[in-house]
Amino acid sequence: MDLALQDITYCKGVGSKRADILRKELGVNTALDLLHHYPFRYIDRSRFTRIREIDNEEAWVQIKGQVIDYQTVGIGKTARLTATFSDGDDTVELVWFRGIQYIKLEKNKPYLLFGKPSVFNHQYNFPHPELTPLDKVNPQTTQGLMPLYNTTERMKTARLDSKTIYQIILSLKEQLLQGVPETIGMDIVKQYHLMGLTEALLNIHFPKNTQSIQKARERLKFEELFYIQLQLLRQMHRREQNKGFLMTRVGRLFNNFYHNDMPFPLTNAQKRVVKEVQSDLKSGRQMNRLLQGDVGSGKTLVALLCALLAADNGYQTCIMAPTEILANQHWQTLTQLLKTTPVQVALLTGSTTKKQRESLHLQLQNGTINILIGTHALIEDSVVFANLGLCIIDEQHRFGVAQRAKLWAKNVYPPHILVMTATPIPRTLAMTLYGDLKVSVIDEMPPGRKPVLTYHYSLQRRNTVYQFINQQIQKGRQVYVVFPLIKENESLDLKDLQNGFNELCETFPDYQLSMVHGQMKAQDKDLQMQRFISGQTQILVATTVIEVGVNVPNASVMIIMNAERFGLSQLHQLRGRVGRGAEQSYCLLLTKVELSKDTRKRMDIMVATNDGFRIAEADLQLRGPGDLEGTQQSGLPFQLKIASLATDGQLLERARQAAADILNNDPTLNDEYNRIYKQRLDILKQTVANWSEIS
């Protein structure tokens, strides 16, 4: 039977109950689906260990010996089975906490013990080891390189552990040897020196050596990355056929502002980006462009210039921000920059009153408003534009696909799209998450900005830090103090925001403090923020709600409490709240004394560099793409089972080139030879929820 059509229920060792669990836990419906559940590591079972040689909790070992004693301790759900195992010279304890009714032991019978040791009361023991009578050992499963498979707690409860998964896959080996249909054209297989699919699946599950594993993984990784890039580039080809509003005029509004009202000259990087956007706007095709720029690089000014180009051509612009604080910040900035111009800027958020909304809706529909800034409120059906031509999405990864799509429907043709992010994105991640967008990068900071000096202290040195805060406030500066939590969580051993605020009030009785967090009412939050912005309060105690959008040039100190709880990119974003004025600014990272190797590395990187792109690359290496600023795998067209955006950059480039070569010759994939790709894309899209052709 075709493995792709063989229901997992009817595979040897599965049955209806286990099949249901495999479907729900792993998304496995067929025998071929299970063959695409890859091992996460391998164990060399050609070597046998003596008990006295055990020296590592992480190492799996196998030992030949006998059970010399065993007993059941406790009753009911708390019962456990313990055994004493001897290799002839030394003994070690074995223990089982579940499924003990299925475990049958015989004293003085030769067994092969396989498991991972742990330490209890300063002694090694083996929790839930695999114990096989020596005369029943299957050479196919206990010799050479043995694969280990990820399982869930529910699977383990149903006795679907790694060994059982392997046994089921082993039962499919004969069918697999007969071959499975290839999913990549043989020209690509040969050009990129890849294994065939059948050979790769055989070698990933039944490897002869480490070299065969490496070649199999390369083939399977390439396929995953290839189809992601094929989908993204195919989408880009489609979009390039979309008609876009023609904006050829550089008129009075743009020129008057550029020559008379610019607060400072553009950097070369900003000029380059404006030209790239201008080229898109006058192409007659819909623009879909990603603008990357580090904190403080001047993205807002570039966005304003793009909005003025749209206004000169009779089109309105909307700027959507993820929070009211950021929307307010954009509105205040643009209102100040445009105060001597006829350009009308409006703000629409959840806090906008009904009376204000009625007036705003009227002005929006008659074209009086040129630029509308807002939050999710912009996507409401009642918000109707006279002629929306440009949508600028700030920190777009914080918006869902459906939310963004509602904006596109507010004109006859989809408006031009400019997606902005202050989170520098590593090239491999950008090629995948935003692979269907053209990319612009502001890689140059405005002149005269002093780099923020960053230091790492233990929380035990808080008094030293408090003295520094006092010195800075005495100089007329303001200070942010950021905590990772709002409420106390004893299990994480963190100082919570409220306790921290109280401590700071006691430490600085002569100063005014504000507190801001995400659970406050919008008006209360805005009031506290305005007190800090106006200088009424000297210290702002907050959670990461101030991560983006707060611009207070007089704030020169950022204190991050329990900095070990933050990722690199988030620390960098928080640091970007200071360094916006002429004075030297500082970021102090306070952590507990005992840190893991990775955490210490994060702190060292933050101290060493202010380069957001270098930090993002390091964050990708340390944490992987799933943790970076909300860029979960749900942001990918298809899930990655074996490839890694953190480590497979070169393979990704090759896969993208292969996909581009196909689409350059056949953008619709209608050629007979390319139908294999079209069919595969259709199958893959059915397995992924929330995929949309809207970026």
C-alpha positions as CSV (number, residue, x, y, z in Angstrom):
1,M,0.0,0.0,0.0
2,D,1.1,3.6,-0.7
3,L,2.6,4.9,2.6
4,A,0.9,8.3,2.0
5,L,-2.5,6.6,1.9
6,Q,-2.0,4.1,4.7
7,D,-4.0,5.2,7.7
8,I,-1.8,5.2,10.8
9,T,-4.4,3.2,12.6
10,Y,-3.5,0.1,10.6
11,C,0.2,0.3,11.1
12,K,1.6,-2.5,13.3
13,G,1.6,-1.6,16.9
14,V,-0.8,1.3,16.6
15,G,-4.6,0.7,16.7
16,S,-7.4,3.2,17.0
17,K,-6.5,4.5,20.5
18,R,-2.9,5.2,19.8
19,A,-3.8,6.5,16.3
20,D,-6.0,9.1,17.9
21,I,-3.2,10.2,20.2
22,L,-0.7,10.4,17.3
23,R,-3.1,12.5,15.3
24,K,-3.7,15.0,18.2
25,E,-0.1,15.1,19.6
26,L,2.0,14.9,16.4
27,G,-0.4,15.6,13.5
28,V,0.4,12.1,12.2
29,N,-2.5,10.7,10.0
30,T,-0.7,8.3,7.7
31,A,2.3,6.0,7.7
32,L,4.2,8.5,5.6
33,D,3.5,11.3,8.2
34,L,5.1,9.1,10.8
35,L,8.2,8.7,8.6
36,H,8.4,12.5,8.6
37,H,8.6,12.5,12.4
38,Y,12.3,12.7,12.6
39,P,14.7,11.6,15.4
40,F,16.1,14.5,17.4
41,R,19.3,12.6,18.3
42,Y,21.0,9.2,18.1
43,I,22.7,7.0,20.7
44,D,25.7,4.7,19.9
45,R,24.6,1.3,21.2
46,S,27.7,-0.5,20.0
47,R,29.3,0.3,23.3
48,F,28.7,-1.3,26.7
49,T,29.4,0.5,30.0
50,R,30.4,-0.7,33.5
51,I,28.5,0.8,36.4
52,R,31.7,2.2,37.9
53,E,32.3,4.1,34.5
54,I,29.1,6.1,34.8
55,D,30.1,9.8,35.2
56,N,27.5,11.8,33.4
57,E,23.8,12.4,34.0
58,E,23.3,13.4,30.3
59,A,24.8,10.3,28.7
60,W,22.7,7.3,27.8
61,V,24.4,4.0,28.6
62,Q,23.8,0.3,28.3
63,I,25.0,-2.3,30.8
64,K,24.8,-6.1,30.8
65,G,23.9,-7.6,34.2
66,Q,21.3,-9.1,36.5
67,V,18.5,-8.0,38.8
68,I,19.5,-9.3,42.2
69,D,16.6,-7.8,44.1
70,Y,13.4,-5.8,43.6
71,Q,10.4,-4.6,45.6
72,T,7.2,-2.5,45.3
73,V,7.2,0.5,47.7
74,G,3.9,2.2,48.6
75,I,0.3,1.6,47.3
76,G,-2.1,3.0,44.8
77,K,-1.0,6.0,42.7
78,T,2.1,6.6,44.8
79,A,3.5,3.1,44.4
80,R,6.9,2.6,42.8
81,L,8.9,-0.3,41.8
82,T,12.6,-0.4,42.7
83,A,15.3,-2.9,41.8
84,T,19.0,-3.5,42.5
85,F,20.9,-4.2,39.3
86,S,24.5,-5.7,39.3
87,D,27.1,-5.9,36.5
88,G,29.0,-8.5,38.6
89,D,31.2,-5.9,40.3
90,D,29.0,-3.0,41.3
91,T,25.3,-2.3,41.8
92,V,22.9,0.6,40.9
93,E,19.2,1.2,41.7
94,L,16.5,1.1,39.1
95,V,13.1,2.8,39.7
96,W,9.8,3.0,38.0
97,F,7.0,5.4,39.0
98,R,4.3,4.5,36.5
99,G,3.2,1.4,34.5
100,I,4.7,-0.8,37.1
101,Q,1.9,-3.4,36.6
102,Y,3.4,-4.1,33.2
103,I,6.9,-4.7,34.4
104,K,7.9,-8.3,35.1
105,L,11.3,-8.9,36.6
106,E,13.2,-12.1,37.3
107,K,16.1,-12.4,39.8
108,N,19.5,-13.5,38.5
109,K,18.4,-13.5,34.9
110,P,20.7,-11.8,32.4
111,Y,19.3,-8.4,31.2
112,L,20.5,-5.6,29.0
113,L,19.9,-2.3,30.8
114,F,19.5,0.8,28.7
115,G,18.8,4.3,30.1
116,K,19.9,7.7,31.3
117,P,21.3,7.9,34.8
118,S,20.2,10.5,37.3
119,V,21.5,11.5,40.8
120,F,19.5,11.0,44.0
121,N,21.1,11.3,47.4
122,H,24.5,11.6,45.8
123,Q,24.1,8.2,44.1
124,Y,23.4,7.3,40.5
125,N,20.1,5.6,39.7
126,F,18.1,4.8,36.6
127,P,14.5,6.1,36.4
128,H,12.3,4.2,34.0
129,P,15.1,2.3,32.3
130,E,14.6,-0.1,29.4
131,L,15.3,-3.6,30.6
132,T,15.4,-6.4,28.1
133,P,16.1,-10.1,28.7
134,L,19.5,-10.8,27.0
135,D,18.1,-13.7,25.0
136,K,15.3,-11.4,23.6
137,V,17.5,-8.6,22.5
138,N,16.8,-7.6,18.9
139,P,20.1,-6.6,17.1
140,Q,18.2,-4.2,14.9
141,T,17.1,-2.1,17.8
142,T,20.0,-2.5,20.2
143,Q,23.1,-2.2,18.1
144,G,24.7,0.7,16.2
145,L,23.1,4.2,16.1
146,M,19.7,4.2,17.8
147,P,17.3,7.1,17.0
148,L,15.5,8.9,19.8
149,Y,12.1,10.6,19.0
150,N,10.3,13.4,20.7
151,T,7.2,12.4,22.6
152,T,4.6,14.1,24.8
153,E,3.4,13.2,28.3
154,R,0.1,12.0,26.8
155,M,2.0,9.7,24.4
156,K,4.1,8.3,27.3
157,T,1.0,7.6,29.3
158,A,-0.2,5.5,26.3
159,R,3.2,3.8,26.2
160,L,4.0,5.5,23.0
161,D,7.6,6.3,24.0
162,S,10.6,6.7,21.8
163,K,11.3,3.0,21.6
164,T,7.7,2.2,20.6
165,I,7.7,4.9,17.9
166,Y,10.9,3.3,16.6
167,Q,9.3,-0.1,16.6
168,I,6.3,1.2,14.6
169,I,8.7,2.9,12.1
170,L,10.8,-0.3,11.9
171,S,7.6,-2.2,10.8
172,L,7.4,0.1,7.8
173,K,10.9,-0.4,6.6
174,E,10.1,-3.0,4.0
175,Q,7.5,-0.8,2.5
176,L,9.9,2.2,2.6
177,L,12.5,0.1,0.7
178,Q,10.1,-0.2,-2.2
179,G,10.3,3.6,-2.5
180,V,8.2,6.7,-1.9
181,P,7.3,9.3,-4.6
182,E,10.0,12.1,-5.0
183,T,8.9,15.6,-3.9
184,I,11.7,17.5,-5.6
185,G,12.6,17.4,-9.3
186,M,15.7,15.2,-10.1
187,D,17.4,18.2,-11.7
188,I,17.5,20.0,-8.3
189,V,18.4,16.7,-6.5
190,K,21.4,16.4,-8.9
191,Q,22.3,20.1,-9.0
192,Y,22.5,20.5,-5.2
193,H,24.0,17.0,-4.6
194,L,21.0,15.8,-2.5
195,M,19.9,12.3,-1.4
196,G,16.7,11.1,-3.0
197,L,13.7,11.2,-0.6
198,T,13.5,7.4,-0.1
199,E,17.2,7.1,0.7
200,A,17.0,10.1,3.1
201,L,14.1,8.6,5.0
202,L,15.9,5.3,5.3
203,N,19.1,6.9,6.6
204,I,17.3,9.3,9.0
205,H,15.6,6.4,10.8
206,F,18.0,3.5,10.1
207,P,21.5,5.1,9.7
208,K,24.6,3.2,8.9
209,N,26.9,5.9,10.2
210,T,27.0,9.6,11.2
211,Q,27.8,10.6,7.6
212,S,24.6,9.1,6.3
213,I,22.7,10.9,8.9
214,Q,24.2,14.2,7.9
215,K,23.4,13.7,4.2
216,A,19.8,12.6,5.1
217,R,19.3,15.7,7.3
218,E,20.7,17.9,4.6
219,R,18.2,16.6,2.1
220,L,15.2,16.9,4.4
221,K,16.2,20.3,5.6
222,F,16.6,21.5,2.0
223,E,13.1,20.3,1.2
224,E,11.5,22.2,4.1
225,L,13.3,25.4,3.3
226,F,12.8,25.0,-0.4
227,Y,9.0,24.8,-0.1
228,I,8.8,27.8,2.3
229,Q,10.8,29.9,-0.2
230,L,8.8,28.6,-3.1
231,Q,5.6,29.7,-1.5
232,L,7.0,33.1,-0.4
233,L,8.5,33.9,-3.8
234,R,5.4,32.6,-5.6
235,Q,3.4,35.1,-3.5
236,M,5.9,37.9,-4.4
237,H,5.5,37.1,-8.1
238,R,1.7,37.3,-7.7
239,R,1.8,40.6,-5.9
240,E,4.0,42.1,-8.5
241,Q,1.1,41.6,-10.9
242,N,-1.2,43.5,-8.5
243,K,-2.2,46.9,-9.8
244,G,-1.1,49.7,-7.4
245,F,-2.0,53.4,-7.1
246,L,0.2,55.4,-9.3
247,M,2.1,58.1,-7.3
248,T,4.5,59.8,-9.6
249,R,4.4,63.3,-8.3
250,V,6.9,64.8,-5.8
251,G,4.9,67.9,-5.0
252,R,4.6,70.9,-2.7
253,L,3.9,69.1,0.6
254,F,7.0,66.9,0.3
255,N,9.3,69.6,-1.0
256,N,8.3,72.3,1.4
257,F,8.8,70.0,4.4
258,Y,12.0,68.5,3.1
259,H,13.6,71.9,2.4
260,N,12.1,74.0,5.3
261,D,10.9,71.8,8.1
262,M,13.2,68.8,8.5
263,P,14.5,68.7,12.1
264,F,17.9,67.4,10.8
265,P,19.4,66.2,7.5
266,L,18.6,62.7,6.5
267,T,21.3,60.1,6.7
268,N,22.4,58.4,3.5
269,A,20.6,55.3,4.6
270,Q,17.3,57.2,5.1
271,K,17.7,58.9,1.7
272,R,18.3,55.4,0.1
273,V,15.1,54.0,1.6
274,V,13.0,57.0,0.6
275,K,14.2,56.5,-3.0
276,E,13.4,52.8,-2.9
277,V,9.9,53.6,-1.7
278,Q,9.4,56.3,-4.2
279,S,10.5,53.9,-7.0
280,D,7.8,51.4,-5.8
281,L,5.1,54.1,-5.6
282,K,5.5,55.2,-9.2
283,S,5.8,51.7,-10.6
284,G,2.1,51.2,-11.1
285,R,2.3,48.0,-9.0
286,Q,1.4,47.6,-5.4
287,M,4.3,48.1,-3.0
288,N,5.0,45.5,-0.3
289,R,8.1,46.5,1.5
290,L,9.7,45.8,4.9
291,L,11.6,48.6,6.5
292,Q,14.1,47.5,9.1
293,G,15.9,50.0,11.3
294,D,17.5,49.8,14.7
295,V,16.2,51.8,17.6
296,G,16.6,55.5,17.0
297,S,17.6,55.1,13.3
298,G,14.9,57.5,12.1
299,K,12.2,55.2,10.7
300,T,9.4,57.6,11.8
301,L,10.8,60.4,9.7
302,V,11.1,58.1,6.6
303,A,7.5,57.0,7.2
304,L,6.4,60.7,7.3
305,L,8.2,61.5,4.0
306,C,6.4,58.5,2.4
307,A,3.0,59.8,3.7
308,L,3.8,63.2,2.2
309,L,4.5,61.6,-1.2
310,A,1.1,59.9,-1.0
311,A,-0.6,63.2,0.0
312,D,1.0,65.1,-2.9
313,N,-0.7,62.5,-5.2
314,G,-4.1,62.9,-3.5
315,Y,-4.0,59.8,-1.3
316,Q,-4.4,59.3,2.4
317,T,-2.1,57.3,4.7
318,C,-2.8,55.3,7.8
319,I,-0.2,54.4,10.3
320,M,-1.2,51.4,12.6
321,A,0.7,50.9,15.9
322,P,0.3,48.0,18.3
323,T,-0.2,50.1,21.5
324,E,-1.9,53.4,22.4
325,I,1.4,54.6,23.9
326,L,3.1,54.1,20.5
327,A,0.2,55.5,18.5
328,N,0.2,58.6,20.8
329,Q,3.9,59.0,20.4
330,H,3.7,58.9,16.6
331,W,0.8,61.4,16.6
332,Q,2.7,63.8,18.9
333,T,5.9,63.5,16.8
334,L,4.2,64.0,13.4
335,T,1.9,66.8,14.7
336,Q,5.0,68.7,16.0
337,L,7.0,68.1,12.7
338,L,4.0,69.2,10.6
339,K,2.8,72.2,12.7
340,T,3.7,74.8,10.1
341,T,2.3,72.8,7.1
342,P,-1.3,72.3,5.9
343,V,-1.1,68.5,6.4
344,Q,-3.8,67.3,8.8
345,V,-2.9,64.4,11.2
346,A,-5.5,62.7,13.3
347,L,-5.4,60.0,16.1
348,L,-7.8,57.1,16.6
349,T,-7.5,54.7,19.5
350,G,-9.7,52.9,21.9
351,S,-9.7,56.0,24.1
352,T,-11.1,58.3,21.4
353,T,-14.5,59.5,22.6
354,K,-17.7,59.0,20.6
355,K,-18.0,62.7,19.8
356,Q,-14.4,62.9,18.6
357,R,-15.0,59.8,16.5
358,E,-18.0,61.3,14.7
359,S,-16.0,64.4,13.8
360,L,-13.0,62.3,12.8
361,H,-15.0,59.9,10.6
362,L,-16.5,62.9,8.7
363,Q,-13.1,64.5,8.1
364,L,-11.7,61.2,7.0
365,Q,-14.5,60.6,4.5
366,N,-14.3,64.1,3.0
367,G,-10.5,63.8,2.6
368,T,-9.6,66.6,5.1
369,I,-7.4,64.2,7.1
370,N,-4.2,63.3,5.3
371,I,-2.7,61.0,7.8
372,L,-4.6,58.8,10.3
373,I,-2.6,57.3,13.2
374,G,-4.1,54.6,15.4
375,T,-4.2,51.2,16.9
376,H,-6.6,48.3,16.1
377,A,-9.3,50.9,16.1
378,L,-8.3,51.7,12.5
379,I,-9.7,48.3,11.2
380,E,-13.2,49.0,12.5
381,D,-15.9,48.9,9.7
382,S,-17.0,52.4,10.6
383,V,-13.6,53.8,9.6
384,V,-14.0,54.8,6.0
385,F,-11.3,56.7,4.0
386,A,-11.9,59.0,1.1
387,N,-8.9,57.6,-0.8
388,L,-6.5,55.4,1.2
389,G,-3.3,54.8,-0.8
390,L,-0.6,53.9,1.8
391,C,-0.7,51.7,4.9
392,I,2.3,51.8,7.3
393,I,2.3,49.0,9.8
394,D,4.6,49.6,12.8
395,E,6.0,46.5,14.6
396,Q,3.8,44.4,12.4
397,H,4.5,41.1,14.0
398,R,2.2,42.2,16.8
399,F,-0.8,42.2,14.5
400,G,-2.7,39.1,13.3
401,V,-3.2,38.4,9.6
402,A,-7.0,39.0,9.8
403,Q,-6.4,42.3,11.5
404,R,-4.0,43.6,8.8
405,A,-6.2,42.2,6.0
406,K,-9.1,44.5,7.0
407,L,-7.0,47.5,6.2
408,W,-6.4,46.3,2.7
409,A,-10.1,46.3,2.0
410,K,-10.6,50.0,2.6
411,N,-10.1,51.0,-1.0
412,V,-10.9,49.7,-4.5
413,Y,-7.3,48.3,-4.9
414,P,-5.1,47.2,-2.1
415,P,-3.1,50.2,-0.8
416,H,0.7,50.3,-0.9
417,I,2.2,48.5,2.2
418,L,5.2,49.6,4.2
419,V,5.9,47.3,7.1
420,M,8.2,48.7,9.8
421,T,10.1,47.0,12.6
422,A,12.6,48.3,15.2
423,T,13.6,44.8,15.9
424,P,16.6,44.0,13.7
425,I,16.0,40.8,11.9
426,P,18.8,38.4,11.0
427,R,19.0,37.8,7.3
428,T,17.9,34.1,7.4
429,L,14.9,35.0,9.5
430,A,14.0,38.0,7.3
431,M,14.2,35.7,4.2
432,T,11.7,33.4,5.8
433,L,9.3,35.5,7.8
434,Y,9.3,38.3,5.2
435,G,10.6,36.4,2.2
436,D,7.7,37.7,0.1
437,L,8.5,41.4,0.8
438,K,11.2,43.7,-0.7
439,V,13.5,44.8,2.1
440,S,14.9,48.2,3.0
441,V,17.4,48.6,5.8
442,I,18.3,51.8,7.7
443,D,21.8,50.7,8.8
444,E,23.1,54.1,9.8
445,M,22.4,56.2,12.9
446,P,21.8,60.0,12.9
447,P,25.1,61.9,13.5
448,G,25.9,63.1,17.0
449,R,24.2,60.3,18.9
450,K,26.4,58.9,21.7
451,P,26.3,55.1,22.1
452,V,24.6,54.0,25.3
453,L,27.1,52.7,27.9
454,T,25.9,49.3,29.3
455,Y,27.0,47.7,32.5
456,H,26.1,44.4,34.3
457,Y,25.7,44.3,38.0
458,S,24.3,41.7,40.5
459,L,21.2,42.6,42.3
460,Q,23.3,42.5,45.5
461,R,24.8,45.8,44.3
462,R,21.5,47.6,44.1
463,N,22.8,50.3,46.6
464,T,25.6,51.2,44.2
465,V,23.1,51.5,41.4
466,Y,20.8,53.6,43.5
467,Q,23.7,56.0,44.2
468,F,24.2,56.3,40.5
469,I,20.5,57.0,39.9
470,N,20.7,59.8,42.5
471,Q,23.7,61.3,40.8
472,Q,22.0,61.4,37.4
473,I,18.8,62.9,38.8
474,Q,20.8,65.6,40.5
475,K,22.2,66.4,37.1
476,G,18.6,66.9,35.9
477,R,18.2,63.5,34.2
478,Q,15.3,61.0,34.4
479,V,15.4,57.3,34.9
480,Y,13.5,54.2,33.8
481,V,13.4,51.1,36.1
482,V,12.0,48.1,34.3
483,F,10.7,44.9,36.1
484,P,9.7,41.7,34.3
485,L,6.5,41.1,36.3
486,I,3.4,42.9,37.6
487,K,2.5,40.5,40.4
488,E,4.8,38.6,42.7
489,N,5.6,35.1,41.6
490,E,7.5,33.2,44.3
491,S,8.4,30.3,42.0
492,L,10.4,32.6,39.8
493,D,12.1,34.3,42.7
494,L,11.7,37.8,41.2
495,K,11.0,41.1,42.7
496,D,7.7,42.2,41.5
497,L,6.8,45.6,40.1
498,Q,4.7,46.8,43.1
499,N,7.4,45.8,45.7
500,G,10.0,47.4,43.5
501,F,8.0,50.6,43.3
502,N,7.6,50.7,47.0
503,E,11.3,50.1,47.6
504,L,12.2,52.9,45.2
505,C,9.7,55.3,46.8
506,E,11.4,54.6,50.2
507,T,14.9,54.9,48.7
508,F,14.1,58.2,46.9
509,P,11.7,60.1,49.1
510,D,12.6,63.4,47.7
511,Y,11.8,62.5,44.1
512,Q,8.5,61.9,42.2
513,L,7.8,58.4,40.8
514,S,5.4,57.1,38.2
515,M,4.3,53.5,37.6
516,V,3.1,52.0,34.3
517,H,2.1,48.5,33.4
518,G,-0.1,46.7,30.9
519,Q,-3.0,46.0,33.2
520,M,-3.7,49.7,34.0
521,K,-6.6,51.6,32.4
522,A,-5.5,53.5,29.3
523,Q,-6.2,56.9,30.8
524,D,-4.3,56.1,34.0
525,K,-1.4,54.8,31.9
526,D,-1.4,57.9,29.7
527,L,-1.5,60.2,32.8
528,Q,1.5,58.5,34.4
529,M,3.4,58.6,31.1
530,Q,2.6,62.3,30.5
531,R,3.9,63.1,34.0
532,F,7.2,61.4,33.1
533,I,7.4,63.0,29.6
534,S,6.7,66.5,31.1
535,G,9.4,66.0,33.8
536,Q,7.0,66.0,36.7
537,T,8.3,62.6,37.8
538,Q,12.0,61.7,37.8
539,I,11.7,57.9,37.9
540,L,9.4,55.8,35.8
541,V,8.9,52.2,37.1
542,A,7.4,50.0,34.4
543,T,7.1,46.6,32.8
544,T,8.0,46.1,29.1
545,V,5.0,48.2,28.1
546,I,7.6,50.9,27.5
547,E,9.6,48.7,25.2
548,V,8.5,50.6,22.1
549,G,7.3,54.0,21.4
550,V,8.3,56.1,24.4
551,N,10.5,59.0,23.4
552,V,11.8,61.1,26.4
553,P,15.2,62.7,25.4
554,N,15.9,63.8,29.0
555,A,15.7,60.2,30.2
556,S,19.3,59.0,30.3
557,V,19.3,55.9,32.5
558,M,17.7,52.5,31.9
559,I,17.7,50.1,34.8
560,I,16.6,46.6,34.0
561,M,15.8,44.4,37.1
562,N,16.2,40.7,36.7
563,A,17.7,41.2,33.2
564,E,18.2,37.4,33.0
565,R,14.5,37.1,32.4
566,F,14.7,39.0,29.1
567,G,15.9,37.9,25.7
568,L,18.7,39.8,23.9
569,S,16.4,41.6,21.4
570,Q,14.0,42.7,24.2
571,L,17.0,44.0,26.3
572,H,18.1,45.9,23.2
573,Q,14.7,47.4,22.7
574,L,14.5,48.5,26.3
575,R,17.9,50.1,26.0
576,G,16.7,52.0,23.0
577,R,14.5,54.1,25.3
578,V,17.5,56.1,26.4
579,G,20.3,57.7,24.3
580,R,17.8,60.0,22.6
581,G,19.2,63.3,23.9
582,A,22.6,65.0,23.7
583,E,23.7,63.7,27.1
584,Q,25.6,60.5,27.7
585,S,23.1,57.7,28.5
586,Y,23.5,54.4,30.5
587,C,21.8,51.0,30.7
588,L,22.4,48.9,33.8
589,L,21.5,45.2,33.8
590,L,20.8,43.8,37.2
591,T,20.8,40.0,37.6
592,K,21.0,37.4,40.2
593,V,24.5,36.2,41.0
594,E,24.2,32.6,39.7
595,L,23.6,32.6,35.9
596,S,23.6,30.0,33.3
597,K,26.2,30.0,30.6
598,D,23.8,31.3,27.9
599,T,22.5,34.0,30.2
600,R,26.0,35.3,31.0
601,K,26.7,35.3,27.3
602,R,23.6,37.5,26.7
603,M,24.8,40.0,29.3
604,D,28.3,40.0,27.9
605,I,26.9,40.7,24.4
606,M,24.8,43.6,25.6
607,V,27.7,45.1,27.4
608,A,30.0,44.7,24.3
609,T,27.8,46.2,21.5
610,N,25.0,48.5,20.6
611,D,24.6,47.0,17.1
612,G,21.1,45.7,16.9
613,F,21.8,43.5,13.9
614,R,24.7,41.8,15.7
615,I,22.5,41.4,18.8
616,A,19.7,39.9,16.7
617,E,22.1,37.3,15.1
618,A,23.4,36.4,18.6
619,D,19.8,36.1,19.9
620,L,18.9,33.8,17.0
621,Q,21.8,31.6,17.7
622,L,21.1,31.4,21.5
623,R,17.3,31.1,21.5
624,G,16.2,30.1,18.0
625,P,13.6,31.8,15.9
626,G,10.5,30.8,18.0
627,D,11.4,33.2,20.8
628,L,12.4,36.3,18.8
629,E,9.9,39.0,19.4
630,G,6.8,37.0,18.6
631,T,8.2,35.4,15.4
632,Q,6.7,32.0,16.2
633,Q,6.6,29.3,13.6
634,S,3.0,30.3,13.1
635,G,4.5,33.1,11.1
636,L,6.0,30.7,8.6
637,P,4.1,29.3,5.6
638,F,4.9,25.8,6.7
639,Q,6.3,24.4,10.0
640,L,9.9,23.4,10.3
641,K,10.4,19.8,11.6
642,I,14.1,19.5,11.0
643,A,15.6,22.7,9.5
644,S,16.8,25.5,11.8
645,L,16.7,29.2,10.8
646,A,19.5,29.7,13.4
647,T,22.0,27.3,11.9
648,D,21.0,26.5,8.4
649,G,21.5,29.9,6.7
650,Q,23.7,28.6,3.9
651,L,21.2,25.8,3.1
652,L,18.4,28.4,3.1
653,E,20.2,30.6,0.6
654,R,20.6,27.6,-1.7
655,A,17.0,26.5,-1.3
656,R,15.8,30.1,-2.1
657,Q,18.0,30.2,-5.2
658,A,16.5,26.9,-6.4
659,A,13.0,28.2,-5.9
660,A,13.8,31.4,-7.6
661,D,15.2,29.6,-10.6
662,I,12.0,27.6,-11.0
663,L,9.7,30.7,-10.7
664,N,11.8,32.8,-13.0
665,N,11.0,30.4,-15.8
666,D,7.5,29.4,-14.7
667,P,5.9,31.8,-12.2
668,T,2.5,30.0,-12.3
669,L,4.1,26.5,-11.9
670,N,1.8,25.3,-14.8
671,D,4.5,23.5,-16.8
672,E,4.1,19.8,-16.7
673,Y,7.6,19.3,-15.1
674,N,6.7,21.8,-12.3
675,R,3.4,20.4,-11.3
676,I,5.1,18.3,-8.7
677,Y,5.8,21.6,-6.8
678,K,2.3,23.0,-7.3
679,Q,0.7,19.8,-5.9
680,R,3.1,19.7,-3.0
681,L,2.4,23.3,-2.1
682,D,-1.3,22.5,-2.1
683,I,-0.8,19.6,0.3
684,L,1.4,21.6,2.6
685,K,-1.0,24.5,2.8
686,Q,-3.8,22.2,4.0
687,T,-1.7,21.2,7.0
688,V,-1.1,24.8,8.2
689,A,-3.7,27.0,9.9
690,N,-3.9,30.7,9.6
691,W,-1.8,30.9,6.5
692,S,-2.8,33.9,4.3
693,E,-1.4,35.6,1.3
694,I,-1.4,38.8,3.2
695,S,1.9,39.6,4.9
